[in-house]
Amino acid sequence: MTAAGGAGWISRKERIARAAASMPALHPELLTRKPGRDEWKLLAGWCMELWPQDEYAAIVTEEWRQDRPPGTQGRR
C-alpha cells in the first residue's frame, strides 16, 4: 500500500503479513504501515464515491455482529 521509504530490515510482523498475502519478500511496499494523512484522504474520497449513503459501514457492522464469538454478544 505504501512505499517502504528505504532499504532496511523488515520486521517479523511485516514478513508474516507478506507471507499470508503471498507477497514477494523484496516487494517495495509495506503491508503493516499505517497510511499517511494524504492516503487516508484519498481512501475516504474513494469510499464516498463507492458508498455515498454509507452502506459500507452498515455491511461491516452487520458482519462484525455475525462474527463475534459465542458468549460475547452482549458485550462491547
URCORHU-V460183 format. One record per pair of residues at least 4 apart in sequence whose ideal C-beta (glycine too) atoms are under 7 Angstrom apart, sorted by the first residue. I is the first residue (numbers start at 1). J is the second residue. D is the distance in Angstrom with one decimal. If there is no record, write none. Layout:
[[I	J	D] [I	J	D]]
This chain:
[[1	29	6.0] [1	31	6.7] [1	35	6.5] [2	29	6.3] [2	30	5.9] [2	33	5.4] [2	35	6.2] [2	39	6.5] [3	28	6.1] [3	29	6.3] [4	28	5.6] [4	29	6.7] [4	30	5.2] [10	14	4.7] [10	15	5.7] [12	16	6.4] [13	17	6.4] [13	32	5.3] [14	18	6.2] [14	30	6.1] [14	31	6.5] [14	32	4.9] [15	19	6.3] [16	20	6.4] [17	21	6.3] [17	31	4.2] [17	32	5.2] [18	23	4.2] [18	25	6.4] [18	27	7.0] [18	31	6.2] [21	31	6.3] [23	27	5.2] [23	31	6.9] [35	39	3.5] [35	40	5.3] [35	43	6.8] [37	41	6.6] [38	42	6.4] [39	43	6.3] [40	44	6.2] [41	45	6.5] [42	46	6.6] [43	47	6.4] [44	48	6.5] [45	49	6.6] [46	50	6.2] [47	51	5.9] [47	56	6.4] [48	52	6.2] [51	55	4.5] [51	56	4.3] [54	58	6.9] [55	59	6.3] [56	60	6.2] [57	61	6.2] [58	62	6.3] [59	63	6.3] [60	64	6.2] [61	65	6.6] [62	66	6.6] [63	67	6.0] [64	68	6.9] [68	72	5.1] [68	73	6.0]]
